[in-house]
Structures are given as C-alpha cells and as structure tokens.
Amino acid sequence: MSSYGYPTLRPRQTAWWSGCLVLVCLLFSPAAFAVTGELDLTSSVVGLVAVSIFVLAYALVMGEEKLHMRKSKPVLVAAGIIWALIGWVYVQAGMPTEAEHAFRETLLEFTELMLFLLVAMTYINALDERRAFDVLRSWMVRKGFTYRQLFWITGGLAFVISPIADNLTTALLMCAVVTKVAEGDKRFINLACVNIVVAANAGGAFSPFGDITTLMVWQAGMIQFQEFFVLLAPSLVNFLIPAVVMTLFIKNRKPDSLEEEVWLKRGARRIVLLFLFTVATAVACHTFLHLPPVLGMMTGLGYLQFFGYFLRRTLPRSLEKKRTRYARRGDDKKLAQLGSVVPFDVFNRVARAEWDTLLFFYGVVMCVGGLGYMGYLGMLSEALYTGWDATWANIALGLISAVVDNIPVMFAVLTMEPEMSQGHWLLITLTAGVGGSLLSIGSAAGVALMGQARGNYTFMGHLRWAPVIALGYAASIAVHLWINAGSFQVLG
C-alpha cells in the first residue's frame, strides 16, 4: 500500500485493520522463538499488554473518520508505552543500556526514512505551488478526449508518474481530471478511479521513490537502486490485465470539452530538473560512496533552498518585465494576476508536508520495532518463513496488505530479515506494493480517492472488480517468477 500524503491534496482518510491481523499472526504462531532482545517477553504479561496496546491504538486509527482524530495520535502514545514497558523490564533485570541501544537503532532507521520523505514531499509541494500539476490537469480537461481515451490516459499517466511523484499524489491528480471531465457519470468515474488506483500502485512498485515500502527496502540495502526496475514488466502486467478487461465495459462517448487555462509559475521547470538532480545525488551517494541516500536528498533540499533564494531576489525584476510585456499586448487578465504573485518560500513547502503521515509512520515503526524486540517478530518469522515456503509467505503478505497497512508489514519483514534470495526480496516488494489494489481501503491512493470522489468511487464499486484485479495480481507474480527466475537461485 502506498503511503505519502500532501496537504494541498489532503483527502479524508480511513485506516487499516493491521492490529487485529498482526495479533492473530503473533498469538497463534508456533512456539519457536527467535528473540531479538536479550529477554524473551512473548509469553509474559508485559508482552501481552504491549500487543493489546498496539491493537487498541490501531482500533482508534480505524475509527479516524468517526472520531475525527488524526491517526498519528494513538500510535504515538502506543509507541511510548510499549518502549516504556521494555525499559522498565530491562531496568528490573539490570540491563538498562540494552533497551536504550535498541530504541536508538530503531529511531535511526525511522529518522533516515523521515528525512528522505520530507525532502520528497517538499519538492512535490513546491511543484504543486508552481502549478505543475494544475497545468497537466488543465491540458487533459481542454483536449476533450473520449471516455476510453481518458480511461487509458489517466491510467497510463498514473503508472508513469507515480514512480517519481509517489502513488497518492498521482492518483489524486488523475482523479481530479476524471471527476471534472465526467461530472455526473458515476459509473465511469468509479471505473476510472479503480483503474487509477491499480495503475498508481503498480507504478510505485518498481521504483524506490514510488512507495514508502520500496524506499524502506532500498535504504535497508536488500535491493540496489537499478535492481528495482526488473519489476517493471510484472508491474505493467498488474496494471494492464485489469485495465483491458475494464475498458470493455466503457461506453465510448465523448464528454463536453471544458475551457480551463492555467499557467506555470516561474521556476517550475527548473524545480523539476532540481528534483531529478536530487534523486541522482541520492542514488550516487548510495551506489558509489556507500553512504545513506538521505545524505543526497538533504543536499538536494539545499539545492531547492538556493533556487528559492534566487527566485525571491529576482522576483521584482521579473514582475517588471512581465508587466511591460503584458501591457504592450493589452493582456489585462495576466496583468491582474501579477498582483497576486507572492515570493517562493521553501520553508513554507517544508511546513506543508504531511506531518500527520510522518508522525503516524514514526508511531508504527517504533511500535513494530518494540514488539520485535520483545520477540514477537521472531515468532512471526518462524511461522511464515520456516513453516511456509518464502514464495507463498510473500504472496500471502501481499494479500494481507489489502487490509493491513503495508508499512508495518514491510517493516516487520525487514526487521525479521529472513534468509531469502534476491528474487524473494523483489517478490515481497512487488506483492506489498500491488496487493493493496485488491480493496479500496488497501492503499492510501484508494482511501484518498474515496474521499475525493465521494459518492462516485466507493468500497463496493471497487470490490466489484476485485476478481479482475486479483487476476492481474496473480499474473504479475507469475511474470516475475518467470522472467526473474535466475534471481531466486542465490541467497543474499
């Protein structure tokens, strides 16, 4: 499932059934322990209390819509209580430094990911403020495509853009186009939104920047940057099979074209280039210097800050040139727009990052890390990767990600670090990324679109196409097992 969020595109969100399913996996696994910490707390009262707190926190997250309480609050408190319980047990056992060291290690893993995501969010917000996404939407609205053309264009763009801009932002952008062009046609909007969700999730599965889970796998060093792209063909199959079937049910009529014209703000194209250069810097740091990619991303934030400084310093001169040019043309509309121009502020973009998502991410990582330190992830690893073949375990986890947030699922797998071949690591990356497409609540993109296209795109409307999406899920796995068969032979 995919998990970025941006305030300029903020949807109403629901949550996931993670706590209940994790509890079942943990409590009913075989009693073969692979304890991470010095003490095995899986059968202790403290351990069971910690699991109960985690489940309770997720129950509150699930009730976000009704409670109107941000999803980060319960997991933040749960993380604090779980680690406080660990600290208390280890202090009583005369080993206070072990718990402290484990907490710092878990916190370091989160911090690297958080800073990486923060920079990516800042760039996307900067592009949104410079109207890059509005211009793309405006172009598609004005073209007057047929419904089938719109179906394939929005799905195709969702697949192509999500590896860079992330699947949630991409899905929201494409949904805005569909709901504007096909306003009132609930059947088509629902069908197009299902296609967009599948395409955005599939596109995010073969890029380290397409989803938080792929980023986690890359930063953990399980898969190198260029190795993700062998998942392109399986991801493409995952998108195309449901799309081909769904397009047969579209009435190929042409909606009325709409007049909407939007101009890019100054510097938008250069920010795109800076973002690509930032990505290249992060990849170079990781590949050639063997340093964490977050170093390159934070350096890239510096690029954007310098460019923001340049935009602010040169704004008066730029406005004066534009006033002269528009006055000469007699373009009163553009002259009027110049009066609303405000200087670009990079720290405004940082402040507008989705902090609720980042803090929720912190709470989940720390909760799962704490339960892992108690020994529960060892139980889960034993149940899945010793009791089952790794291939079937990874396929099952992908299906579970349709109802369970894939962040704790992937973090749990990375923490367990089962002995798997590169092909199996690629498989869990693929299944965790595209498995969420099976249900509308299975991915951040689906949840977001239910809020944005409320009444048009629904849980039941998506569920109707679940068998077709499952066919694409199975086909993508088969394609991966076939074309990447060599990667399953050598354990990494």
FIBA-287990 format. One line per field, with one value per residue (C-alpha): residue in three letters; x, y, z; residue number from 1. Coordinates in steps of 0.02 Angstrom, whole numbers, plus 50000, padded with zeros to 5 digits. Layout:
<atoms>
code c(ALA, ...)
xx c(X, ...)
yy c(Y, ...)
zz c(Z, ...)
pos c(NUM, ...)
</atoms>
This chain:
<atoms>
code c(MET, SER, SER, TYR, GLY, TYR, PRO, THR, LEU, ARG, PRO, ARG, GLN, THR, ALA, TRP, TRP, SER, GLY, CYS, LEU, VAL, LEU, VAL, CYS, LEU, LEU, PHE, SER, PRO, ALA, ALA, PHE, ALA, VAL, THR, GLY, GLU, LEU, ASP, LEU, THR, SER, SER, VAL, VAL, GLY, LEU, VAL, ALA, VAL, SER, ILE, PHE, VAL, LEU, ALA, TYR, ALA, LEU, VAL, MET, GLY, GLU, GLU, LYS, LEU, HIS, MET, ARG, LYS, SER, LYS, PRO, VAL, LEU, VAL, ALA, ALA, GLY, ILE, ILE, TRP, ALA, LEU, ILE, GLY, TRP, VAL, TYR, VAL, GLN, ALA, GLY, MET, PRO, THR, GLU, ALA, GLU, HIS, ALA, PHE, ARG, GLU, THR, LEU, LEU, GLU, PHE, THR, GLU, LEU, MET, LEU, PHE, LEU, LEU, VAL, ALA, MET, THR, TYR, ILE, ASN, ALA, LEU, ASP, GLU, ARG, ARG, ALA, PHE, ASP, VAL, LEU, ARG, SER, TRP, MET, VAL, ARG, LYS, GLY, PHE, THR, TYR, ARG, GLN, LEU, PHE, TRP, ILE, THR, GLY, GLY, LEU, ALA, PHE, VAL, ILE, SER, PRO, ILE, ALA, ASP, ASN, LEU, THR, THR, ALA, LEU, LEU, MET, CYS, ALA, VAL, VAL, THR, LYS, VAL, ALA, GLU, GLY, ASP, LYS, ARG, PHE, ILE, ASN, LEU, ALA, CYS, VAL, ASN, ILE, VAL, VAL, ALA, ALA, ASN, ALA, GLY, GLY, ALA, PHE, SER, PRO, PHE, GLY, ASP, ILE, THR, THR, LEU, MET, VAL, TRP, GLN, ALA, GLY, MET, ILE, GLN, PHE, GLN, GLU, PHE, PHE, VAL, LEU, LEU, ALA, PRO, SER, LEU, VAL, ASN, PHE, LEU, ILE, PRO, ALA, VAL, VAL, MET, THR, LEU, PHE, ILE, LYS, ASN, ARG, LYS, PRO, ASP, SER, LEU, GLU, GLU, GLU, VAL, TRP, LEU, LYS, ARG, GLY, ALA, ARG, ARG, ILE, VAL, LEU, LEU, PHE, LEU, PHE, THR, VAL, ALA, THR, ALA, VAL, ALA, CYS, HIS, THR, PHE, LEU, HIS, LEU, PRO, PRO, VAL, LEU, GLY, MET, MET, THR, GLY, LEU, GLY, TYR, LEU, GLN, PHE, PHE, GLY, TYR, PHE, LEU, ARG, ARG, THR, LEU, PRO, ARG, SER, LEU, GLU, LYS, LYS, ARG, THR, ARG, TYR, ALA, ARG, ARG, GLY, ASP, ASP, LYS, LYS, LEU, ALA, GLN, LEU, GLY, SER, VAL, VAL, PRO, PHE, ASP, VAL, PHE, ASN, ARG, VAL, ALA, ARG, ALA, GLU, TRP, ASP, THR, LEU, LEU, PHE, PHE, TYR, GLY, VAL, VAL, MET, CYS, VAL, GLY, GLY, LEU, GLY, TYR, MET, GLY, TYR, LEU, GLY, MET, LEU, SER, GLU, ALA, LEU, TYR, THR, GLY, TRP, ASP, ALA, THR, TRP, ALA, ASN, ILE, ALA, LEU, GLY, LEU, ILE, SER, ALA, VAL, VAL, ASP, ASN, ILE, PRO, VAL, MET, PHE, ALA, VAL, LEU, THR, MET, GLU, PRO, GLU, MET, SER, GLN, GLY, HIS, TRP, LEU, LEU, ILE, THR, LEU, THR, ALA, GLY, VAL, GLY, GLY, SER, LEU, LEU, SER, ILE, GLY, SER, ALA, ALA, GLY, VAL, ALA, LEU, MET, GLY, GLN, ALA, ARG, GLY, ASN, TYR, THR, PHE, MET, GLY, HIS, LEU, ARG, TRP, ALA, PRO, VAL, ILE, ALA, LEU, GLY, TYR, ALA, ALA, SER, ILE, ALA, VAL, HIS, LEU, TRP, ILE, ASN, ALA, GLY, SER, PHE, GLN, VAL, LEU, GLY)
xx c(50000, 50059, 50075, 50131, 50014, 50017, 49915, 49870, 49787, 49731, 49587, 49481, 49561, 49509, 49633, 49679, 49646, 49827, 49816, 49691, 49779, 49951, 49883, 49816, 49982, 50079, 49974, 49939, 50112, 50209, 50306, 50477, 50560, 50692, 50708, 50782, 50815, 50908, 50744, 50601, 50443, 50322, 50239, 50248, 50110, 50209, 50219, 50034, 49995, 50107, 50017, 49848, 49901, 49957, 49789, 49694, 49794, 49752, 49568, 49572, 49661, 49523, 49394, 49479, 49329, 49202, 49312, 49387, 49552, 49713, 49786, 49957, 49894, 49855, 50012, 50124, 50056, 50063, 50246, 50289, 50200, 50274, 50452, 50421, 50368, 50525, 50633, 50551, 50578, 50760, 50796, 50721, 50833, 50988, 51013, 50959, 51083, 51019, 50846, 50917, 51029, 50883, 50774, 50911, 50938, 50751, 50742, 50889, 50802, 50648, 50745, 50834, 50668, 50579, 50709, 50708, 50518, 50519, 50629, 50523, 50364, 50443, 50485, 50312, 50232, 50346, 50291, 50110, 50132, 50212, 50055, 50145, 50005, 49868, 49940, 49940, 49761, 49706, 49782, 49688, 49524, 49535, 49575, 49402, 49456, 49329, 49293, 49402, 49544, 49526, 49524, 49689, 49773, 49737, 49786, 49943, 49997, 49963, 50079, 50215, 50211, 50193, 50372, 50433, 50293, 50226, 50063, 49950, 49986, 49973, 49806, 49731, 49788, 49713, 49553, 49533, 49537, 49410, 49285, 49293, 49276, 49147, 49049, 48887, 48933, 48955, 48983, 49128, 49206, 49205, 49282, 49415, 49458, 49481, 49598, 49694, 49719, 49783, 49897, 49968, 50006, 50083, 50189, 50253, 50308, 50459, 50539, 50622, 50529, 50358, 50307, 50368, 50392, 50505, 50604, 50621, 50686, 50811, 50877, 50894, 51010, 50907, 50889, 51002, 50926, 50942, 50879, 50704, 50675, 50666, 50493, 50437, 50364, 50270, 50204, 50149, 50056, 49973, 49905, 49863, 49762, 49625, 49629, 49600, 49451, 49376, 49390, 49267, 49132, 49156, 49030, 49142, 49055, 49135, 49102, 49087, 49255, 49290, 49383, 49515, 49681, 49819, 49995, 50152, 50229, 50406, 50538, 50426, 50527, 50689, 50619, 50580, 50761, 50822, 50714, 50789, 50963, 50921, 50868, 51030, 51129, 51042, 51074, 51257, 51282, 51212, 51289, 51462, 51501, 51407, 51327, 51141, 51032, 50962, 51126, 51093, 50912, 50957, 51089, 50950, 50847, 50993, 50980, 50798, 50839, 50969, 50847, 50711, 50834, 50865, 50677, 50647, 50792, 50746, 50556, 50540, 50639, 50540, 50373, 50426, 50472, 50307, 50207, 50290, 50261, 50078, 50041, 50113, 49999, 49849, 49828, 49728, 49694, 49877, 49913, 49782, 49859, 50028, 49954, 49928, 50106, 50193, 50378, 50426, 50468, 50547, 50512, 50329, 50340, 50426, 50292, 50156, 50224, 50101, 50160, 50018, 50078, 50259, 50213, 50099, 50247, 50355, 50225, 50205, 50393, 50425, 50279, 50330, 50512, 50465, 50360, 50504, 50625, 50508, 50520, 50355, 50431, 50539, 50379, 50304, 50463, 50462, 50279, 50294, 50469, 50507, 50333, 50298, 50397, 50460, 50368, 50198, 50237, 50273, 50117, 50011, 50086, 50040, 49859, 49862, 49919, 49747, 49677, 49835, 49944, 50097, 50216, 50211, 50205, 50364, 50450, 50411, 50488, 50643, 50661, 50640, 50766, 50727, 50856, 50788, 50857, 50855, 50708, 50608, 50651, 50592, 50434, 50386, 50421, 50303, 50165, 50165, 50156, 50016, 49920, 49835, 49744, 49626, 49519, 49486, 49544, 49702, 49806, 49824, 49779, 49614, 49568, 49609, 49501, 49353, 49363, 49394, 49263, 49141, 48982, 49057, 49201, 49152, 49211, 49080, 49112, 49294, 49255, 49153, 49315, 49419, 49419, 49492, 49621, 49665, 49695, 49819, 49899, 49923, 49986, 50115, 50183, 50192, 50284, 50409, 50439, 50466, 50573, 50673, 50693, 50882, 50870, 50790, 50940, 51072, 51033, 51079)
yy c(50000, 50161, 50297, 50477, 50623, 50808, 50945, 51034, 50874, 50812, 50686, 50621, 50458, 50297, 50170, 49989, 49829, 49799, 49772, 49629, 49529, 49555, 49497, 49337, 49304, 49336, 49240, 49085, 49058, 48902, 48921, 48932, 49090, 49193, 49332, 49498, 49563, 49482, 49437, 49337, 49432, 49344, 49240, 49373, 49485, 49637, 49567, 49532, 49706, 49782, 49686, 49738, 49920, 49906, 49830, 49963, 50100, 50029, 50016, 50204, 50231, 50133, 50249, 50406, 50453, 50440, 50503, 50647, 50610, 50609, 50435, 50485, 50515, 50337, 50258, 50392, 50355, 50167, 50179, 50274, 50148, 49995, 50058, 50117, 49938, 49870, 49994, 49950, 49763, 49785, 49903, 49774, 49642, 49752, 49783, 49965, 50000, 49859, 49933, 50107, 50043, 49952, 50107, 50215, 50090, 50087, 50277, 50294, 50185, 50296, 50459, 50417, 50374, 50526, 50650, 50565, 50577, 50756, 50813, 50719, 50796, 50969, 50953, 50888, 51030, 51155, 51087, 51096, 51277, 51317, 51241, 51099, 50976, 51103, 51133, 50946, 50930, 51083, 51014, 50849, 50937, 51051, 50912, 50834, 50652, 50510, 50409, 50265, 50383, 50468, 50298, 50246, 50416, 50439, 50259, 50269, 50434, 50365, 50219, 50332, 50475, 50375, 50305, 50485, 50586, 50443, 50350, 50453, 50622, 50545, 50461, 50622, 50719, 50594, 50581, 50770, 50758, 50616, 50694, 50862, 50794, 50657, 50751, 50660, 50495, 50391, 50227, 50292, 50388, 50231, 50127, 50258, 50277, 50088, 50094, 50242, 50156, 49996, 50094, 50208, 50063, 49960, 50107, 50138, 49956, 49961, 50121, 50163, 50330, 50260, 50199, 50204, 50014, 50016, 50156, 50053, 49902, 50009, 50100, 49934, 49878, 49725, 49782, 49903, 50053, 49984, 49812, 49877, 49902, 49715, 49732, 49846, 49704, 49622, 49792, 49832, 49665, 49703, 49865, 49809, 49650, 49733, 49887, 49786, 49696, 49855, 49953, 49830, 49898, 50082, 50167, 50258, 50426, 50597, 50716, 50903, 50990, 51117, 51280, 51292, 51377, 51376, 51447, 51380, 51492, 51550, 51418, 51265, 51178, 51213, 51137, 50979, 50973, 51004, 50861, 50743, 50804, 50774, 50596, 50570, 50637, 50516, 50369, 50418, 50431, 50257, 50172, 50248, 50317, 50183, 50320, 50328, 50401, 50527, 50622, 50654, 50702, 50828, 50900, 50915, 51014, 51134, 51148, 51198, 51324, 51410, 51413, 51484, 51622, 51659, 51668, 51789, 51904, 51913, 51924, 52116, 52122, 51977, 52058, 52222, 52134, 52041, 52200, 52287, 52138, 52113, 52300, 52305, 52160, 52232, 52070, 52135, 51961, 51919, 52093, 52068, 51900, 51981, 52072, 51907, 51842, 51800, 51758, 51574, 51513, 51341, 51333, 51357, 51199, 51105, 51163, 51099, 50922, 50792, 50787, 50677, 50543, 50562, 50550, 50402, 50322, 50354, 50275, 50120, 50094, 50114, 50002, 49863, 49885, 49868, 49712, 49641, 49674, 49580, 49429, 49431, 49457, 49305, 49205, 49278, 49242, 49063, 49041, 49117, 49084, 48919, 48843, 48903, 48920, 49100, 49120, 49078, 49181, 49335, 49309, 49293, 49452, 49541, 49486, 49539, 49713, 49735, 49759, 49794, 49947, 49888, 49997, 49886, 49731, 49780, 49845, 49681, 49582, 49693, 49675, 49485, 49485, 49306, 49218, 49248, 49260, 49425, 49359, 49337, 49513, 49578, 49472, 49544, 49718, 49683, 49599, 49727, 49866, 49799, 49690, 49845, 49870, 49725, 49833, 50020, 50028, 49930, 50079, 50263, 50301, 50206, 50285, 50458, 50436, 50377, 50547, 50648, 50561, 50533, 50451, 50406, 50292, 50176, 50022, 49912, 49990, 49940, 49769, 49726, 49724, 49631, 49466, 49553, 49644, 49478, 49406, 49545, 49514, 49329, 49365, 49492, 49363, 49232, 49352, 49394, 49209, 49179, 49324, 49345, 49158, 49174, 49292, 49156, 49040, 49128, 49178, 49355)
zz c(50000, 49972, 50100, 50056, 50089, 50044, 50124, 49963, 49908, 50079, 50072, 50214, 50260, 50344, 50413, 50412, 50507, 50550, 50736, 50732, 50597, 50672, 50840, 50760, 50675, 50834, 50959, 50856, 50782, 50832, 50993, 50912, 50969, 50881, 51009, 50954, 51130, 51272, 51358, 51282, 51329, 51210, 51346, 51482, 51546, 51488, 51312, 51302, 51371, 51236, 51097, 51169, 51171, 50989, 50938, 51036, 50951, 50781, 50829, 50861, 50695, 50609, 50686, 50619, 50510, 50650, 50793, 50691, 50775, 50674, 50651, 50720, 50899, 50956, 50880, 50955, 51129, 51098, 51044, 51202, 51316, 51229, 51244, 51423, 51465, 51382, 51476, 51642, 51616, 51566, 51712, 51830, 51750, 51774, 51586, 51557, 51415, 51303, 51287, 51259, 51120, 51036, 51042, 50966, 50825, 50784, 50794, 50675, 50546, 50555, 50552, 50389, 50306, 50378, 50315, 50145, 50135, 50199, 50055, 49927, 50000, 49995, 49810, 49767, 49865, 49777, 49607, 49662, 49718, 49549, 49468, 49378, 49418, 49380, 49207, 49169, 49229, 49129, 48969, 48985, 49026, 48873, 48749, 48751, 48749, 48734, 48890, 48832, 48790, 48959, 49045, 48964, 48976, 49162, 49199, 49093, 49170, 49345, 49304, 49231, 49357, 49519, 49516, 49537, 49616, 49725, 49702, 49815, 49736, 49562, 49599, 49668, 49515, 49392, 49493, 49484, 49295, 49286, 49406, 49315, 49138, 49175, 49308, 49347, 49265, 49423, 49332, 49229, 49372, 49481, 49342, 49304, 49488, 49507, 49358, 49429, 49598, 49515, 49397, 49532, 49649, 49508, 49450, 49626, 49647, 49531, 49595, 49762, 49755, 49712, 49884, 50064, 50064, 49911, 49991, 50150, 50053, 49958, 50111, 50202, 50062, 50016, 49835, 49741, 49651, 49475, 49526, 49560, 49375, 49341, 49420, 49277, 49172, 49318, 49372, 49195, 49185, 49352, 49278, 49101, 49133, 49239, 49126, 48967, 49046, 49119, 48958, 48878, 48994, 48948, 48836, 48713, 48712, 48714, 48858, 48830, 48823, 48959, 48947, 49081, 49058, 49188, 49175, 49256, 49386, 49363, 49401, 49389, 49253, 49343, 49504, 49405, 49348, 49525, 49589, 49459, 49506, 49690, 49651, 49553, 49702, 49821, 49705, 49683, 49872, 49897, 49746, 49731, 49904, 50005, 50109, 50156, 50016, 50139, 50125, 49941, 49974, 50109, 49992, 49863, 49988, 49990, 49800, 49818, 49955, 49845, 49700, 49813, 49864, 49679, 49643, 49786, 49741, 49557, 49581, 49569, 49407, 49335, 49379, 49299, 49136, 49133, 49168, 49022, 48907, 48955, 48947, 48772, 48721, 48812, 48912, 49060, 49128, 49154, 49218, 49353, 49401, 49432, 49581, 49673, 49649, 49813, 49836, 49837, 50013, 50029, 50216, 50177, 50072, 50215, 50338, 50221, 50220, 50284, 50463, 50520, 50398, 50454, 50638, 50603, 50514, 50669, 50784, 50675, 50656, 50842, 50891, 50773, 50824, 51007, 50977, 50875, 51018, 51134, 51018, 50925, 50754, 50783, 50809, 50651, 50552, 50612, 50565, 50392, 50329, 50414, 50415, 50237, 50078, 50059, 49893, 49970, 50125, 50020, 49914, 50073, 50145, 49984, 50004, 50187, 50131, 50051, 50227, 50327, 50305, 50209, 50310, 50467, 50356, 50264, 50420, 50506, 50361, 50360, 50548, 50539, 50395, 50341, 50235, 50060, 49885, 49792, 49692, 49852, 49912, 49744, 49763, 49933, 49863, 49718, 49818, 49959, 49829, 49719, 49843, 49913, 49748, 49785, 49900, 49901, 50083, 50041, 49986, 50027, 49846, 49861, 50027, 49959, 49805, 49909, 49993, 49835, 49727, 49870, 49810, 49642, 49693, 49834, 49927, 49844, 49675, 49690, 49763, 49608, 49508, 49640, 49541, 49388, 49495, 49579, 49406, 49373, 49544, 49506, 49330, 49392, 49515, 49377, 49262, 49399, 49439, 49252, 49189, 49351, 49387, 49398, 49547, 49654, 49645, 49751, 49929, 49975)
pos c(1, 2, 3, 4, 5, 6, 7, 8, 9, 10, 11, 12, 13, 14, 15, 16, 17, 18, 19, 20, 21, 22, 23, 24, 25, 26, 27, 28, 29, 30, 31, 32, 33, 34, 35, 36, 37, 38, 39, 40, 41, 42, 43, 44, 45, 46, 47, 48, 49, 50, 51, 52, 53, 54, 55, 56, 57, 58, 59, 60, 61, 62, 63, 64, 65, 66, 67, 68, 69, 70, 71, 72, 73, 74, 75, 76, 77, 78, 79, 80, 81, 82, 83, 84, 85, 86, 87, 88, 89, 90, 91, 92, 93, 94, 95, 96, 97, 98, 99, 100, 101, 102, 103, 104, 105, 106, 107, 108, 109, 110, 111, 112, 113, 114, 115, 116, 117, 118, 119, 120, 121, 122, 123, 124, 125, 126, 127, 128, 129, 130, 131, 132, 133, 134, 135, 136, 137, 138, 139, 140, 141, 142, 143, 144, 145, 146, 147, 148, 149, 150, 151, 152, 153, 154, 155, 156, 157, 158, 159, 160, 161, 162, 163, 164, 165, 166, 167, 168, 169, 170, 171, 172, 173, 174, 175, 176, 177, 178, 179, 180, 181, 182, 183, 184, 185, 186, 187, 188, 189, 190, 191, 192, 193, 194, 195, 196, 197, 198, 199, 200, 201, 202, 203, 204, 205, 206, 207, 208, 209, 210, 211, 212, 213, 214, 215, 216, 217, 218, 219, 220, 221, 222, 223, 224, 225, 226, 227, 228, 229, 230, 231, 232, 233, 234, 235, 236, 237, 238, 239, 240, 241, 242, 243, 244, 245, 246, 247, 248, 249, 250, 251, 252, 253, 254, 255, 256, 257, 258, 259, 260, 261, 262, 263, 264, 265, 266, 267, 268, 269, 270, 271, 272, 273, 274, 275, 276, 277, 278, 279, 280, 281, 282, 283, 284, 285, 286, 287, 288, 289, 290, 291, 292, 293, 294, 295, 296, 297, 298, 299, 300, 301, 302, 303, 304, 305, 306, 307, 308, 309, 310, 311, 312, 313, 314, 315, 316, 317, 318, 319, 320, 321, 322, 323, 324, 325, 326, 327, 328, 329, 330, 331, 332, 333, 334, 335, 336, 337, 338, 339, 340, 341, 342, 343, 344, 345, 346, 347, 348, 349, 350, 351, 352, 353, 354, 355, 356, 357, 358, 359, 360, 361, 362, 363, 364, 365, 366, 367, 368, 369, 370, 371, 372, 373, 374, 375, 376, 377, 378, 379, 380, 381, 382, 383, 384, 385, 386, 387, 388, 389, 390, 391, 392, 393, 394, 395, 396, 397, 398, 399, 400, 401, 402, 403, 404, 405, 406, 407, 408, 409, 410, 411, 412, 413, 414, 415, 416, 417, 418, 419, 420, 421, 422, 423, 424, 425, 426, 427, 428, 429, 430, 431, 432, 433, 434, 435, 436, 437, 438, 439, 440, 441, 442, 443, 444, 445, 446, 447, 448, 449, 450, 451, 452, 453, 454, 455, 456, 457, 458, 459, 460, 461, 462, 463, 464, 465, 466, 467, 468, 469, 470, 471, 472, 473, 474, 475, 476, 477, 478, 479, 480, 481, 482, 483, 484, 485, 486, 487, 488, 489, 490, 491, 492)
</atoms>
